[in-house]
Amino acid sequence: MSETEKPPVRFQRANFVVRDLDRALTFYEGVLGFEVTYRLGHNPDSYSIPVFEIPEGAELGFAILSLPGQPRVMALSEIGGIALTDVPHPRRGAIVLETQDPDGVMEASRKLGLKVYEEGELKTYDGRIGREIGIADFDDNLVVIYLIPEDGQ
């Protein structure tokens, strides 16, 4: 494929539904280091309404998040004004993030009152060994952080 050709599929972003966007951002911005690229308020004509099957009466909010060198890779869709039921387990999805400071992320997540799972050993497809830790955000969306040391041991 030449540099001018577009790939047949390009991953744009992940999206989590949250009840309170400001509260969610205390984790995604304050702990994980995402930056809000832009934020939108309620739009009654939003395509999210039919595809997320959002009932009438809900108020929507939306934020696109970026990381350094990784523009617009995450979105948070706020659904307010209605009661949201918890999604049953097992969870249906997660995002996976490499972090250079898993201990700091775990500590800050615990300070927010988030569930931080017991750390596991990560074994990669090519034999490297690292650390992986699951964190459930305020809305029980799963974020898995990991670190593979430079020496892979």
Backbone as a ProteinNet text record, in pm:
[ID]
protein_1_A
[PRIMARY]
MSETEKPPVRFQRANFVVRDLDRALTFYEGVLGFEVTYRLGHNPDSYSIPVFEIPEGAELGFAILSLPGQPRVMALSEIGGIALTDVPHPRRGAIVLETQDPDGVMEASRKLGLKVYEEGELKTYDGRIGREIGIADFDDNLVVIYLIPEDGQ
[TERTIARY]
84.9	0	89.4	61.1	140.7	100.2	183.5	156.6	29.1	-13.7	-134.2	-261.8	-247.9	-365.7	-411.6	-540.1	-595.8	-614.1	-586.1	-608.9	-758.6	-795.8	-937.2	-1009.5	-938	-993.8	-886.7	-926.1	-834.8	-904.1	-839.1	-896.6	-894.7	-1010.2	-1019.5	-1015.5	-1109.1	-1111.5	-1198.3	-1175.9	-1262.7	-1360.2	-1471.4	-1572.3	-1631.3	-1638.4	-1707.1	-1825.7	-1934.1	-2049.7	-2027.8	-2054.4	-2040	-2163.9	-2187.4	-2302	-2271.8	-2146.6	-2107.7	-1971.6	-1971.7	-1850.2	-1743	-1781.1	-1681.9	-1615.9	-1696.7	-1641.7	-1549.4	-1591.4	-1508.9	-1374.7	-1375.9	-1252.7	-1152.7	-1198.4	-1101.9	-1009.4	-1058.1	-976	-902	-975.3	-913.3	-812.6	-843	-747	-649.9	-706.9	-626.1	-532	-568.8	-485.9	-413.9	-487.3	-429	-358.5	-386	-314.9	-374.2	-498.8	-564.9	-592.5	-602.5	-641.5	-770.6	-861.1	-985.6	-953.5	-976.3	-953.6	-1072	-1190.8	-1311.1	-1423.8	-1520.9	-1633.1	-1760.6	-1864.3	-1993	-2102.6	-2201.5	-2318.9	-2424.6	-2543.7	-2654.6	-2689.4	-2705.6	-2749.6	-2863.1	-2988.7	-3101.8	-3098.6	-3015.9	-3004	-2880.2	-2816.1	-2692.5	-2714.5	-2621.4	-2624.8	-2611.4	-2554.1	-2540.4	-2675.4	-2778.3	-2909.8	-2963.1	-2969.6	-3020	-2921.5	-2791.1	-2698.7	-2669.5	-2676.3	-2663.1	-2799.2	-2905.7	-3043.3	-3076.4	-3051.9	-3072.5	-3218.6	-3287.2	-3429.2	-3452.4	-3574.5	-3614	-3596.4	-3563.9	-3547	-3403.2	-3316.5	-3175.4	-3106.9	-3011.4	-2927.9	-2788.5	-2734.7	-2605	-2495.3	-2378.2	-2256	-2150.5	-2047.5	-1949.8	-1814.8	-1709.9	-1574.4	-1483.2	-1400	-1296.3	-1165.2	-1091.5	-968.6	-848.4	-735.9	-610.6	-499.8	-398.1	-273.1	-163.3	-50.6	57.2	93.5	87.9	119.3	11	-101.7	-212.2	-343.7	-371	-489.6	-620.8	-715.6	-856.1	-872	-802.3	-806.1	-911.4	-976.6	-1073.4	-1189.3	-1307.8	-1424.3	-1499.7	-1562.9	-1653.9	-1788.7	-1891	-2027.3	-2105.1	-2146.3	-2223.1	-2371.3	-2437.4	-2582.3	-2640.4	-2705.7	-2764.9	-2914.9	-2978.7	-3122.4	-3207.7	-3145.9	-3217.9	-3134.6	-3199	-3126.8	-3059.6	-2932.2	-2859	-2843.3	-2875	-2855.4	-2709.9	-2661.5	-2526	-2520.2	-2408.1	-2387.4	-2345.5	-2410.8	-2375.4	-2236.6	-2177.1	-2046.9	-2068.7	-1983	-1849.7	-1855.5	-1756.8	-1751.2	-1736.5	-1784.2	-1783.3	-1669.3	-1595.8	-1489	-1397.9	-1286.4	-1188.2	-1098	-1028	-916.2	-789.5	-681.4	-552.8	-452.1	-386.3	-295.1	-159.5	-55.1	79.7	107.5	161.3	198.8	338.2	412.4	546.7	544.9	427.9	417	293.5	291.2	173.3	146.4	250.5	229.6	159.5	201.1	136.2	-8.1	-35.1	-172	-258.6	-206.1	-283.4	-313.4	-213.6	-232.4	-335.4	-323.4	-417.6	-558.3	-569.7	-700.8	-765.8	-688.5	-741.5	-787.3	-711.5	-749.1	-883.4	-915.7	-1047.2	-1157.9	-1119.7	-1217.9	-1249.7	-1166.9	-1191.1	-1141.5	-1201.4	-1158.8	-1032.9	-927.1	-801.2	-781.5	-773.6	-760	-617.7	-604.4	-472.5	-387.7	-263.9	-171.8	-145.6	-133.7	-101.6	28.4	83	203.2	160.3	215.5	186.8	293.6	251.2	343	301.4	389.3	356.3	373.5	320.8	329.3	474.3	566.1	706.1	794.7	731.3	806.9	851.2	819.1	855.6	762.4	811.7	736.1	714.6	593.5	562.8	457.7	399.6	296.3	167.5	52.3	-76	-171.4	-252.8	-343.3	-474.2	-585.3	-716.4	-769.3	-835.4	-898	-1037.9	-1138.3	-1275.6	-1302.5	-1345.3	-1374.1	-1505.1	-1550.2	-1670.4	-1794.8	-1794.3	-1909.7	-1884.8	-1782.5	-1746.2	-1691.7	-1646.4	-1573.5	-1433.5	-1381.3	-1252.8	-1137.7	-1037.3	-912.4	-802.7	-726.4	-614.1	-486.7	-403.8	-275.6	-166.7	-58.9	51.9	185.1	290.7	426.8	512.7	590.3	691.4	826.6	904.5	1034.5	1121.1	1213.7	1298.9	1368	1409.7	1478.8	1381.3	1249.7	1148.3	1147.6	1211.9	1218.7	1150.9
-117.9	0	124.1	218.1	340.9	432.3	532.7	626.9	706.7	721.3	799.5	715.5	583.7	496.9	484.5	482.2	460.7	311.6	266.2	124.6	94.3	-30.6	-63.6	-42.1	-56	-29.8	39.8	144.1	215	230.6	187.9	203.8	351.1	405.2	546.4	569.1	505.7	528.9	424.9	411.9	333.1	430.1	378.1	462.4	389.4	457.4	405.5	495.4	433.9	508	533.5	656.8	694.8	770.6	769.8	841.8	989.7	1019.8	1155.6	1184.2	1264.8	1292.2	1359.2	1456.2	1524.7	1427.5	1342.5	1243.2	1146.2	1099.4	1007.5	1071.5	1199.8	1267.2	1277.5	1267.7	1266	1145.3	1037.3	919.1	927.6	952	948.1	1061.3	1180.2	1291.2	1287.6	1288	1305.1	1191.2	1068.6	953.1	899.1	879.1	816.2	914.3	1043.2	1143.1	1177.9	1135.2	1177.8	1327.9	1391.2	1531.8	1539.5	1627.1	1646.5	1727.7	1666	1733.6	1823.6	1772.1	1855	1787.6	1869.6	1823.8	1884.3	1800.7	1845.9	1821.2	1906.8	1886.9	1805.6	1807.8	1728.3	1769.7	1668.2	1689	1590	1636.7	1544.9	1467.7	1511	1442.1	1351.6	1330	1251.9	1110	1062.8	925.4	825.6	869.7	782.3	736.8	818.5	784.7	654.3	638.6	510	393.8	418.4	304.4	253.9	341.3	296.6	261.6	280.8	254	330.3	460	548.7	592.8	573.4	608.8	760	796.2	937.6	989	1116.8	1179.5	1183.1	1110.2	1109.9	1236.3	1282.2	1395.2	1340.6	1378.8	1326.8	1430	1380.5	1459.8	1374.8	1437.3	1362.4	1431	1351.9	1406.3	1314.8	1376.1	1304.8	1329.1	1220.9	1228.9	1190.3	1253	1225.3	1199.9	1132.2	1115.3	1177.6	1213	1271.8	1181.4	1236.9	1163	1066.6	1063.6	972.9	1051.4	1127	1213	1135.4	1177.2	1132.9	979.8	913.4	766.5	712.1	801.4	756.2	854.8	802.3	888.2	842.7	936.5	908.3	967.7	883.6	928.2	928.2	1046.6	1060.5	1044.2	961.3	946.8	979.4	1093.4	1139.3	1156	1184.1	1208.8	1083.5	967.3	840.3	745.7	645.8	545.7	447.3	427	328.7	201.8	90.4	-35.2	-79	-151.2	-203.4	-311.5	-317.9	-421.1	-548.6	-660.2	-782.5	-832.9	-903.1	-965.3	-1102.7	-1156.7	-1104.3	-979.6	-892.1	-769.3	-803.5	-713.4	-736.6	-664.3	-581	-507	-438.8	-389.2	-318.5	-238	-143.8	-81.6	-127.3	-134.1	-178.3	-68	-23.6	89.8	54.7	85.8	72.5	196.1	177.1	289.4	265.2	371.3	359.8	367	397.7	409.7	336.1	204	131.3	149.9	161.7	180.4	312.8	419	548.8	547.5	479.7	469.4	391.1	282.5	203.2	284.4	353.9	433.6	544.4	617	725.7	671.9	556.1	494.2	454.8	396.2	359.3	483	592.4	716.3	769	742.2	781.8	685.1	574.2	474.3	371.4	363.5	268.1	129.4	28.5	-108.7	-135.3	-173.7	-210.9	-359.2	-435.6	-580	-618.2	-736.8	-788.6	-796.6	-758.7	-757.4	-898.3	-909.7	-1037.4	-1029.3	-1144.7	-1150.6	-1156.3	-1067.5	-1061.3	-1139.9	-1233.2	-1307.1	-1276.8	-1213.1	-1171.4	-1285.6	-1266.4	-1367.1	-1401	-1307.5	-1331.2	-1361.7	-1396.3	-1443.8	-1339.7	-1213.4	-1111.8	-1121.6	-1079.5	-1085.7	-944	-916.6	-784.7	-791.5	-677.6	-662.5	-618.3	-666.9	-617.7	-605.1	-499	-467	-416.7	-471.7	-425.4	-320.4	-220.1	-113.9	-91.9	-93.7	-63.7	83.4	157.2	299.1	315.8	438.2	466.2	397	363	299.4	152.9	95.7	-44.8	-78.3	23.4	-1.3	-47.2	-145.6	-203.9	-140.4	-98.2	-47.9	-140.9	-199.1	-283.4	-206.8	-187.1	-121	-226.7	-199.3	-295.1	-222.8	-294.8	-249.2	-371.3	-364.5	-466.3	-396.9	-436.8	-371.3	-382.2	-288.9	-284	-415.9	-485.8	-612.3	-728	-700.5	-802.1	-911.3	-886.1	-987.2	-936
0	0	0	-87.5	-92.3	22	46.2	155.9	133.5	8.5	-18.9	-11.7	-17.3	-8.7	135.8	152.2	285.7	308.4	431.4	459.9	454.8	428.6	421.3	554.3	664.5	797.3	879.7	952.4	1041.5	1175.8	1283.7	1416	1452.2	1493.3	1528.1	1678.7	1751.4	1896.2	1964.7	2093.9	2180.8	2246.7	2295.6	2360.1	2479.9	2591	2709.3	2741.6	2786.5	2836.6	2986.1	3028.4	3169.2	3213.8	3343.4	3399.6	3423.2	3458.9	3496.3	3433.3	3330	3254.3	3339.9	3420	3503.4	3601.5	3661	3753.9	3679.6	3563.6	3484.8	3448.7	3419.2	3380.5	3494.9	3620	3731	3719.1	3659.6	3636.6	3502.8	3394.8	3262.5	3240.8	3290.5	3282	3399.1	3519.8	3640.4	3671.6	3638.1	3670.6	3547	3438.8	3320.7	3227	3240.7	3161.5	3026.7	3000.8	2878.1	2884.9	2769.7	2759.7	2680	2721.5	2647.2	2522.8	2407.1	2279.9	2246.8	2264.7	2258	2333.1	2364.6	2445.8	2389.6	2382.9	2330.9	2433.8	2432.4	2516.5	2443.7	2497.4	2443.6	2300.9	2216.4	2078.4	2054	2046	2028.6	1896.8	1801.5	1673.3	1666.9	1779.2	1781.9	1731	1651.9	1602.5	1717.9	1829	1946.7	2000.1	1985.5	2041.8	1983.3	1850.9	1801.7	1817.6	1799	1800.8	1941.2	2041.4	2180.2	2240.3	2160.7	2204.4	2333	2326.4	2440.4	2442	2554.4	2560	2564.1	2529.5	2536.2	2677.6	2687.4	2816.8	2864.8	2798.3	2837.4	2787	2862.4	2823.6	2794.5	2680	2638.6	2656.1	2683.2	2681.8	2613.7	2564.5	2487.2	2498.4	2517.8	2520.4	2439.5	2359	2284.9	2359.1	2382	2460.2	2375.6	2405.4	2335.9	2436.9	2389.5	2463.3	2378.6	2437.8	2357.2	2239.3	2119.9	1998.1	1953.7	2024.8	1994.1	1998.3	1893.6	1895.6	1886.9	1966.6	1958.6	1963	2054.5	2061.9	2158	2233.3	2333.7	2337.6	2364.6	2382.1	2505.9	2570	2680.6	2643.8	2646	2617.2	2747.2	2788.5	2912	2880.8	2959	2947.5	3083.6	3091.9	3217	3202.3	3313.1	3311.6	3314.7	3308.3	3317.5	3404.8	3458.1	3536.9	3442	3460	3381.8	3464.7	3405.2	3476.6	3460.7	3559.5	3551.4	3444.7	3375.6	3274.7	3348.3	3319.6	3392.5	3353.5	3446.4	3418.4	3359.2	3280.3	3253	3165.2	3185.6	3106	2958	2873.4	2729.4	2658.2	2727.9	2661.7	2762	2712.5	2794.9	2703.2	2761.8	2691.3	2762.5	2688.9	2742.5	2716.1	2823.5	2814.4	2872.6	2799.8	2855	2939.2	3058.6	3143.8	3198.7	3213	3269.7	3422.1	3480.5	3626.1	3677.8	3666.9	3714	3862.5	3942.4	4087	4115.1	4045.2	4063.2	4016.6	3904.7	3854	3952	4005.1	4102	4227.2	4279.4	4400.2	4379	4269	4241.1	4217.5	4154.5	4131.3	4262.7	4350.8	4483.5	4560.6	4550.1	4619	4569.3	4443.1	4389.2	4431.9	4494.3	4536.4	4429.8	4327.1	4219.8	4258.4	4198.2	4222.9	4141.5	4212.5	4149.3	4176	4069.7	4082.1	4120.6	4175.6	4210.3	4083.5	4097.5	3983.9	3932.9	3802.4	3740.6	3663.5	3632	3548.8	3402.9	3324.5	3182	3107.4	3024.3	2938	2795.2	2720	2585.1	2485.7	2367.9	2261.8	2227.7	2251.4	2215.4	2336.4	2448.9	2564.2	2664.9	2642.2	2741	2861.5	2977.7	3102.2	3153.8	3197.8	3250.7	3358.8	3387.1	3489.9	3422.3	3472.9	3425.1	3543.1	3537.1	3646.3	3587.4	3634.5	3592.6	3688.9	3633.8	3712.6	3656.5	3743.2	3702.4	3730.3	3627.6	3648.2	3725.8	3742.8	3822.3	3767.9	3639.7	3576.3	3543.9	3604.4	3589.5	3451.2	3376.1	3252.5	3290	3219.3	3254.8	3176.7	3252.7	3197.3	3248.4	3157.9	3196.9	3163.7	3266.8	3245.1	3248.6	3177.7	3181.5	3164.3	3204	3184.2	3156.5	3051	3021.4	3037.2	3137.9	3156.6	3031.7	3016.7	2897.6	2869.4	2976.7	2956	2935	2947.5	2925.2	3029.4	3142.3	3251.2	3375.6
[MASK]
+++++++++++++++++++++++++++++++++++++++++++++++++++++++++++++++++++++++++++++++++++++++++++++++++++++++++++++++++++++++++++++++++++++++++++++++++++++++++

